[in-house]
């Protein structure tokens, strides 16, 4: 029988493998690389328009003509994909701008694909930036967002993006059946190769605040709690994800990231499809603001945060930090 001290000597010496950097590298469980990153881009009409987004220092709304330079920079950094958000030049009750073939997002897709066919183009498919009321679907007279009436518009919007050359469409409206409606529409039109990345577990979160300024998509009345997920629920996220996989989602997503790492882990254990996490605007803005004040080390905290998503089980990270993090990783 070993004494307590002997047991400690013999087994509980976990620090042995932390002694040197090279040893730590050998036993590192998670990795972080620019290959994991997807960079969100906000696009609007016009020319040579590069407008800073106030609440998101370092992020801009870009006109289509500025995209080739932007994607060249991303490719040089090794970031393989962008997620496009369109800013509508006009809005109405039915989001007509969202389904137009020559609106800003299809233009952006064609421009990026001409500049760099290898860059993976993902497009956000939702109507909140395109409706006067700012909701993610068609609003009934009684103010309720009509699920099934919204599906055909979302499917048509996805088709417009696929026709323009999008590699992946990403439905984010949280309407039930949106993945199936889009899959059927794309397949009927012959776009069987276009993949779907579903915002499967998207929570009604206050962490989206700065994004609404960026995309000009704040709801004009009420909130999104009747369709986005309720923050106290985790098991329900698994049900949402399973439903999307059943409907044909190629990639599923949890959004936001930092406050929902338990959900990322649960989903990781429930499905085998690639899992993305959205490191949202509020998370980015908090990091930037605290770093600007000198209260935290932006680079160290930024990388630690991104690694946390990988440790929780995410394969892909949608992050506004993609460019900086790719640079930081080069130097580390
Ligand atoms: Zn939306």
Boltz pocket constraint, residues with backbone or C-beta under 6 A from the ligand:
constraints:
  - pocket:
      binder: B
      contacts: [[A, 126], [A, 127], [A, 128], [A, 129], [A, 134], [A, 135], [A, 136], [A, 172], [A, 173]]
      max_distance: 6.0
